[in-house]
Amino acid sequence: MGTKKVLTGNYAAAEAAALCRPDLVAAYPITPQSSVVEHIAEMVNNGDLDAAMVQVESEHSAMSVVQGAAAGGGRVFTATSAQGLALMFEPYFRMSTLRLPMVMAIATREMTSPETVWSGQQDAISVRDAGWIQVFCESNQEIIDMVIQGYMIAEDQRVMIPVNVCYDGFYSSHLTEGIDLPTQEEVDQFLPPMAPDNHPVLDPNNPFALDPMTAGPLLMKYRKNHLEAMHRALDVIDEVDAKFAKAFGRSYGGAIEEYRCDDADIVLVTIGGMSGTGKDAVDIAREKGIKVGLIKLRFIRPFPAERIAKALSGKKAFCVIDRSVCFGWSQGPMYMETKAALADTDSKFCHFSAIGGLGGADISLQEMLDTIDYLEANKNEPGEKETRWFLKD
């Protein structure tokens, strides 16, 4: 099934987006995302992709252009990183609250300052409450598959919320891996064209006011409906994962992936590319007799609180490893959200936050193993432990 290729994560995102037959792509390059839109421009120039390619002067304009095309009923795509995401924040927020479906790739990067262009997840994490669905990918294959699934999720009538496909800048964006690229025929069979009546669209023959000044009582209804759609998206994510598995033979478990968790006493919770290292550490620790498992947080919006609580039920200890920080708390943001997901349970855990991989720093196998050893040593002492920082000498 599909074609075997060797691609970087950025090329994987571009190839997958092209297979989804976007009507328009608007782009502005920024490290480490640049080669996503450069490759799409190359495909358009060579006649391999029949789409309008709009080269704009900034990321703010890129999101504004795709927003207009989506409001006109088109399927659209763009990609960005870090300061580019910050620059497009105004139309980025508007895209989700207008409920316009699309997919945007984010090659995640640390935010300034101190000045850096290297990897981190602070950019995507910082906009997690702007109303978009967000999925984080571990591998280049997962990037391809989630761009394709992303359109099906976003365009579902029960959802109608844009999707970010996030992956670690430089680690995934520039890493070359062997992948299985679906054929155009396979994607066409899986992902139907955008339905003409999928959502209200701008039409000169039927004019209407798009995004007029809205009073508080009506705005409250918009927000309530948005949150309800976010909650429904959890079921849609599982459904689409099952459909994709049937069509392509690959399943990612829906909102979270559980690895060797069935009989585990202790659990690592990871996000993005670090998950592969975490799984290796779990396998090594298992050989030593330590009953450890791993939960890969795939979707952070909507946050899979019930799935997390169920997966951690009966465990003795867990640690959430973040590649970003929660300003205001001396902890990681996904650790904070995991704790919130467990607030209504009766379970008593040993638990703590770990933070590493900022600004391109590596999260090593040894750091994962040390974290497992610390969990194992303290698993019978319930309560929150001090945040662990993976600091290099």
VOGU-3710 file (C-alpha; in Angstrom, 3 decimals, decimal comma):
1> mgtkkvltgn> 0,000/0,000/0,000  1,396/3,410/-0,899  4,916/4,255/-2,026  8,059/3,763/0,035  10,030/6,999/0,259  12,663/8,663/2,415  11,527/12,136/3,498  12,212/14,785/6,088  9,352/15,691/8,404  8,814/18,955/6,532
11> yaaaeaaalc> 8,629/17,187/3,167  6,299/14,623/4,721  3,930/17,422/5,786  4,097/19,008/2,325  3,509/15,746/0,444  0,586/14,840/2,703  -0,980/18,270/2,276  -0,713/17,955/-1,504  -2,446/14,557/-1,405  -5,416/16,251/0,301
21> rpdlvaaypi> -5,936/18,441/-2,796  -5,900/21,921/-1,234  -7,465/24,666/-3,329  -5,094/27,303/-1,942  -1,851/27,450/0,011  -0,534/30,720/1,424  2,970/30,717/2,760  5,747/32,646/4,410  8,961/30,776/5,281  10,418/30,683/8,790
31> tpqssvvehi> 12,988/28,355/10,349  12,536/25,406/10,848  9,308/25,257/8,830  10,564/26,825/5,590  10,999/23,699/3,492  7,332/22,742/3,977  6,074/25,659/1,928  9,134/25,660/-0,354  8,378/22,066/-1,356  4,693/22,865/-1,904
41> aemvnngdld> 5,712/25,822/-4,106  7,979/23,454/-6,030  5,117/20,994/-6,569  2,813/23,768/-7,793  5,516/25,124/-10,126  6,197/21,659/-11,568  2,522/20,987/-12,176  2,353/18,216/-9,579  -0,176/20,112/-7,442  -3,174/21,954/-8,832
51> aamvqveseh> -3,565/24,674/-6,212  -3,313/28,430/-5,951  0,017/29,310/-4,319  0,049/32,739/-2,661  3,409/34,071/-1,506  2,722/36,704/1,114  4,761/39,272/3,020  4,226/37,854/6,512  2,632/35,087/8,533  -0,199/37,427/9,513
61> samsvvqgaa> -1,015/37,715/5,819  -0,615/33,972/5,258  -3,307/33,155/7,823  -5,513/36,007/6,550  -5,332/34,702/2,969  -6,174/31,097/3,855  -8,947/32,422/6,094  -10,541/34,221/3,180  -10,256/31,157/0,960  -11,740/28,917/3,655
71> agggrvftat> -14,604/31,389/4,101  -15,169/31,006/0,367  -15,521/27,245/0,721  -11,991/26,165/-0,188  -9,729/23,570/1,367  -6,567/25,360/2,501  -3,154/24,719/4,063  -0,233/26,609/5,541  2,612/26,032/7,979  4,622/28,073/10,455
81> saqglalmfe> 6,854/28,130/13,532  7,519/30,233/16,636  7,649/33,969/15,867  5,624/33,339/12,715  2,878/31,778/14,795  3,039/34,728/17,177  2,737/37,188/14,282  -0,354/35,449/12,886  -2,074/35,210/16,280  -4,896/37,652/15,453
91> pyfrmstlrl> -6,207/35,807/12,349  -5,143/32,488/13,920  -7,594/33,032/16,783  -10,233/34,262/14,341  -9,852/31,144/12,176  -10,966/28,847/14,967  -13,703/31,042/16,421  -15,220/31,462/12,955  -15,206/27,623/12,877  -13,413/27,464/9,521
101> pmvmaiatre> -11,867/24,016/8,962  -8,280/23,691/7,753  -4,958/22,043/8,610  -1,793/23,957/9,526  1,542/22,313/10,276  3,669/23,711/13,103  7,347/22,721/13,189  7,626/23,602/16,872  10,344/25,941/18,058  11,379/27,702/21,227
111> mtspetvwsg> 10,140/31,274/21,644  12,487/34,199/22,206  14,217/35,471/24,263  17,134/34,650/24,768  17,288/34,447/20,969  17,144/30,935/19,546  15,846/29,163/16,466  16,135/25,692/17,977  13,579/23,116/18,986  11,039/23,338/21,789
121> qqdaisvrda> 7,255/23,169/21,996  6,640/26,544/23,619  5,140/28,104/20,479  2,329/25,586/19,959  1,768/25,097/23,690  1,398/28,852/24,194  -1,579/29,047/21,793  -3,342/25,913/23,001  -6,314/27,978/24,196  -6,881/29,781/20,895
131> gwiqvfcesn> -9,571/27,303/19,917  -7,673/25,005/17,526  -7,414/21,228/17,731  -3,765/20,275/18,305  -2,042/16,952/17,678  1,659/16,271/18,313  3,489/13,714/16,164  6,296/11,346/17,084  7,478/10,297/13,608  7,465/11,457/9,992
141> qeiidmviqg> 4,941/8,732/9,187  2,648/10,113/11,850  3,017/13,609/10,349  1,784/12,315/6,982  -1,074/10,375/8,482  -2,233/13,180/10,768  -2,289/15,812/8,027  -4,652/13,525/6,107  -6,693/12,650/9,191  -6,643/16,298/10,223
151> ymiaedqrvm> -8,775/17,368/7,287  -11,314/14,639/7,985  -11,531/15,686/11,642  -11,677/19,424/10,927  -14,326/19,115/8,221  -16,610/16,787/10,173  -19,961/18,543/10,684  -19,815/17,673/14,388  -16,514/19,519/14,736  -15,760/22,308/12,214
161> ipvnvcydgf> -12,587/23,389/14,010  -9,149/23,869/12,363  -6,347/21,451/13,219  -2,667/22,009/14,022  -0,353/19,116/13,171  2,648/19,786/15,423  6,063/18,136/15,314  9,461/18,909/16,828  11,460/21,445/14,838  14,847/20,164/13,578
171> ysshltegid> 14,358/16,792/15,311  11,409/15,812/13,118  11,310/18,644/10,575  14,821/17,911/9,299  15,123/14,248/10,279  15,073/11,865/7,305  13,021/8,692/7,765  11,589/5,950/5,633  7,848/6,396/5,225  4,883/4,878/3,422
181> lptqeevdqf> 3,355/7,661/1,312  -0,242/6,867/0,337  -1,157/7,133/-3,317  -3,456/9,870/-4,579  -6,117/7,280/-5,316  -5,966/5,941/-1,761  -6,297/9,412/-0,234  -9,120/10,346/-2,620  -11,002/7,254/-1,523  -10,433/8,021/2,168
191> lppmapdnhp> -10,893/11,803/2,191  -13,881/13,132/0,237  -13,777/16,576/-1,389  -14,926/19,524/0,682  -18,741/19,446/0,578  -20,175/22,614/-1,023  -22,580/23,055/1,883  -20,050/22,117/4,554  -20,324/25,518/6,238  -21,708/28,968/5,397
201> vldpnnpfal> -19,463/30,432/2,698  -19,092/33,838/1,132  -21,143/33,994/-2,055  -21,754/37,154/-4,121  -25,187/35,823/-5,056  -26,167/35,271/-1,436  -24,374/37,964/0,593  -24,295/37,859/4,367  -22,352/39,528/7,161  -19,333/37,456/8,158
211> dpmtagpllm> -18,139/38,139/11,700  -20,260/41,205/12,516  -19,996/43,000/15,858  -21,454/40,482/18,294  -23,122/41,229/21,621  -22,190/39,307/24,763  -25,239/37,021/25,038  -24,736/35,746/21,472  -20,963/35,503/21,911  -21,563/33,299/24,968
221> kyrknhleam> -23,502/30,890/22,726  -20,656/30,846/20,205  -18,128/29,925/22,883  -20,400/27,281/24,414  -20,971/25,706/20,990  -17,238/25,778/20,299  -16,434/23,963/23,536  -19,159/21,402/22,890  -17,687/20,748/19,445  -14,250/20,336/21,026
231> hraldvidev> -15,680/17,676/23,313  -17,381/15,911/20,375  -14,064/15,959/18,548  -12,711/13,349/20,979  -15,163/10,795/19,578  -14,476/11,924/16,009  -10,718/11,529/16,573  -11,241/7,914/17,631  -13,577/7,272/14,691  -11,156/8,731/12,165
241> dakfakafgr> -8,275/6,744/13,658  -10,321/3,553/13,213  -11,259/4,472/9,632  -7,645/5,245/8,833  -6,507/1,935/10,307  -9,004/0,090/8,118  -7,885/1,964/5,008  -4,115/2,094/5,567  -3,328/-0,426/8,299  -1,982/2,116/10,798
251> syggaieeyr> -3,624/3,092/14,087  -2,309/5,551/16,661  -4,790/4,868/19,435  -6,820/8,043/19,056  -6,178/10,912/21,472  -3,484/9,029/23,423  -1,251/6,033/22,814  -0,646/3,589/25,677  2,626/1,645/25,574  3,100/-1,339/27,925
261> cddadivlvt> 0,713/0,205/30,448  -1,540/-2,782/31,235  0,418/-4,106/34,230  2,536/-1,009/34,902  3,057/0,428/38,377  4,719/3,593/37,109  4,156/5,621/33,929  6,009/8,192/31,852  3,786/10,696/30,032  5,442/12,151/26,929
271> iggmsgtgkd> 4,574/14,360/23,968  6,005/14,483/20,460  9,346/13,137/19,308  10,663/12,346/22,790  8,175/9,477/22,927  10,437/7,161/20,920  13,273/7,622/23,408  10,781/7,094/26,212  9,629/3,788/24,731  13,239/2,600/24,459
281> avdiarekgi> 13,754/3,505/28,117  10,613/1,579/29,077  11,865/-1,505/27,237  15,260/-1,335/28,965  13,684/-0,846/32,397  11,296/-3,736/31,759  14,300/-5,999/31,176  15,414/-5,068/34,701  12,034/-6,064/36,125  10,611/-2,548/36,546
291> kvgliklrfi> 6,914/-2,429/35,693  6,855/0,819/33,738  4,656/2,003/30,880  4,319/5,113/28,740  1,414/7,310/27,697  1,995/9,412/24,613  -0,158/12,527/24,696  -1,147/12,899/21,054  -3,956/15,443/21,216  -3,669/18,212/23,771
301> rpfpaeriak> -6,701/20,060/22,423  -9,195/18,757/23,091  -7,451/17,442/26,191  -8,283/13,726/26,643  -8,922/13,983/30,384  -11,090/10,868/30,692  -8,654/8,733/28,687  -5,748/9,945/30,823  -7,579/9,267/34,079  -8,527/5,776/32,923
311> alsgkkafcv> -4,997/4,971/31,705  -3,478/6,062/35,041  -6,105/4,331/37,180  -4,490/1,854/39,543  -0,956/3,110/38,917  1,340/4,149/41,753  3,403/6,925/40,188  3,727/9,027/37,059  5,855/11,784/35,603  4,903/14,129/32,765
321> idrsvcfgws> 7,856/15,252/30,656  7,303/18,638/29,032  9,336/20,342/26,314  7,889/23,692/27,382  7,233/25,592/30,590  4,136/26,898/32,328  4,985/30,483/33,186  3,583/31,225/36,624  4,137/27,677/37,852  7,470/25,969/38,326
331> qgpmymetka> 6,149/23,034/36,317  5,373/21,910/32,795  1,997/22,754/31,188  1,005/19,202/30,281  1,833/18,104/33,819  -0,560/20,773/35,094  -3,288/19,551/32,746  -2,715/15,916/33,640  -3,103/16,790/37,324  -6,362/18,571/36,474
341> aladtdskfc> -7,601/15,461/34,662  -7,041/13,455/37,848  -8,661/15,951/40,212  -11,932/14,035/40,518  -10,346/10,624/41,027  -9,634/8,959/44,358  -6,215/7,736/43,272  -3,148/8,662/45,298  -0,006/8,936/43,218  3,618/9,791/43,567
351> hfsaigglgg> 3,902/12,352/40,770  6,105/15,132/39,467  6,880/17,333/36,501  10,029/17,013/34,394  11,168/19,674/31,939  13,774/19,231/29,218  14,592/19,727/25,573  14,250/23,513/25,562  16,074/25,492/22,895  17,212/22,386/21,040
361> adislqemld> 18,634/20,564/24,057  18,409/16,793/23,738  16,237/14,626/25,961  18,535/11,656/26,354  17,862/7,993/26,954  19,794/8,251/30,229  17,551/11,077/31,450  14,520/8,933/30,705  16,072/5,981/32,555  16,973/8,178/35,531
371> tidyleankn> 13,383/9,423/35,668  12,085/5,851/35,656  14,488/4,925/38,467  13,286/7,906/40,522  9,640/6,914/39,970  10,409/3,330/40,958  12,244/4,411/44,122  9,414/6,708/45,240  6,321/4,912/43,928  5,114/3,976/47,415
381> epgeketrwf> 5,355/7,555/48,706  2,232/9,373/47,400  2,419/13,097/46,851  3,938/15,664/44,547  7,725/15,713/44,240  9,952/18,587/43,172  10,135/19,426/39,472  13,052/17,713/37,743  14,980/19,771/35,171  17,036/17,944/32,567
391> lkd> 19,870/20,461/32,825  23,213/19,870/31,137  26,507/20,628/32,885
//
